[in-house]
Amino acid sequence: MSALTVERAVLGDPLTQPLIRELTHEYVTRYGPGGHEEMARYGAEEFAPPEGVLLLLLRDGEPVAGGAYRRHEDPATAEVKRMWTAAGHRRQGLGRRVLAELEAAAREAGYRRIFLTTGPRQPEAKGLYLAAGYTPLFDLDAAPEEFRPLPFEKHLLTTGTAAPPAGKAPTR
């Protein structure tokens, strides 16, 4: 198996097309026509630096996984969106690698916390976030409501650098 490379991208770049196409298909398959609305909810500017990022994992120049974050309403928090692993490349730890890369980029950008949601019909995503150390902000034992998002958070550890005070935008 060839090595993976990490590349920053912008929604609309040709390399992001598999991500958009496959995520849209997943959302529509699992949640119905509202999946199209979810994919159109955030424009490219939401995931652009300095407040956001979109990362792709490439194998031999082809995108096999990716994800993005945008600035959350809490300025010290990055919100992960658009997590994706190509159907033919699942069960290889690529989702966990994308999360680790997003966490590192968010930490470097000055964020102190990551927030994300997944849908109740995505048990593999729920499992990934729990395995990656995310804290569920819902009762794991309760039956999930049909279309209510399942929120998670993770506090980012800083490595000797001061985090911005609460309520302040991260320094970029």
Salt bridges, closest charged atoms under 4 A:
GLU26 OE1 - ARG30 NE 2.95
GLU26 OE2 - ARG90 NH2 3.38
GLU38 OE1 - ARG41 NH2 3.35
GLU38 OE2 - LYS81 NZ 3.86
GLU38 OE2 - ARG82 NH1 3.31
GLU46 OE1 - ARG70 NE 2.74
GLU51 OE2 - ARG71 NH1 2.53
GLU79 OE1 - ARG70 NH1 2.50
GLU79 OE2 - LYS81 NZ 3.87
GLU101 OE2 - ARG97 NE 2.97
GLU103 OE2 - LYS154 NZ 3.27
GLU124 OE2 - ARG30 NH1 2.62
GLU145 OE2 - ARG148 NH1 3.34
GLU146 OE2 - ARG121 NH2 1.84
GLU153 OE1 - ARG113 NE 2.65
GLU153 OE2 - HIS155 NE2 3.61
